[in-house]
């Protein structure tokens, strides 16, 4: 018998006997897998969902339960924000940068309100209120927050700013777990057969090139599963696969806190082995999120040469991603006494220098004379005029830092808490079909979520909620297409 491998499909003609049969096999029981399974089952397909862990979850369950939705939701309208489909689509494309899939951006922008209604119809609760200010995520059950760089340059010049983070009604952080629980309940109600402790180890392909099944390892034995209509991969990214990171995303080795749930890239490798194209594999998201809630957002970031590199009023993930691009192994957040607030211990951010003048801080950091001091003199001079000619930071976050004593907080890439996850993955159509390098579908193979390159395609433009928006919406598309 042929060897079972992630890197090439098992030949269907060499399957001695199918251990299980189903119409559609979904691999991975996070939000993407749950949504794919729900839609496929409701379309009339027999669906079996395989999860390598002992229950549902994935990276979705570790999230804040925030979904990026725009175009005029009830929460946006109640708070007085006008958000058009056109502005929403423009922001999605700007957030994707050169890597944006414009077809997916346009489709999601058009159908996001329907998707938001669908989530509510599954029982996902939303209080409907707006929480002003800069927040990582609400600690109460508020719904609507600013969750990206919508109001910051350059995005505010591309699309009319509006808050679009919609958070499940949940007290405290961590709303992803109850979100997945709700989706799991709907999947089971739809008749989805859930098989846990079952790790997918290979796809099965027939002589025509069609994916007709999957091999899953259960109790140390390989089981052959026939999937008459196709396989949907919802297996997450590759943040925990050091070999893949070394090959595709080596910049992540500057930081040390991967987040996810068994994100080892298995689905990506299976898809590539079947002829799927993997794109934007160098892209990743990172954040040291406790640096940017108010009042720290009033501060100034500099690199080890004492130079600014970002408008600090933008999204904390954009700040962090640009920070990792800097020379050396650390950056500094500069604050005066009027805006200093002690970061949480979990952030592992140290006080690197203090002084009665910025020149004293410069000297204590061993920077070249007249570098950091000149940076802050230039910044303060223009901030007093309400201007930031270099990076276009805007009021109210643009304010002089001239009330000593002064402090430099050190964000060390290796020791501070810079969490990260990968963004690259399988190239898919807007309907969830895995595409080959020629841009045509691999027959019988579908994918959604972080094992694909979707809405969150560019680490410098990421907004909180884009991943859950992508995996729930395009999970639904993949499930429907597989069942069609």
Protein Blocks (a to p, Z undefined) as FASTA:
>chain_A
ZZddfkbccdfklmmbafbdcfbdcedjdfklmmmmmmmmmnopacddddfblbehijml
mmnoiacdehiiaklmmnopacdfklmmmmmmmmnmmmlcfklmmmmmmmmmmmmmmmmm
nopacehiacedjdfbdcblcfbdcfbfklpcfklmmpccddfbdcdddedehilmmmmm
mmmmmmmmnopacdehiacfbdcddfkopafbdcddeehiacddddfkbccddebpaklm
mklmmmmmmmlmmpccdcdehigolmmmmmmmnopacehklgccdddfklmgcfklmpcc
ddfkopafbdfkbcfklmmmmmmmpgcjbdcddddfklgccddfklopacfbdcfbfklm
mmmnopaehilmmmmmmmmmmmmnopafknopacfkbccdfbccdddddddfklmccddd
dfbdcdddfkopacdfkopacehiacedjlbccfblcfklgcehklmmmmmmmmmmmmmm
mmZZ
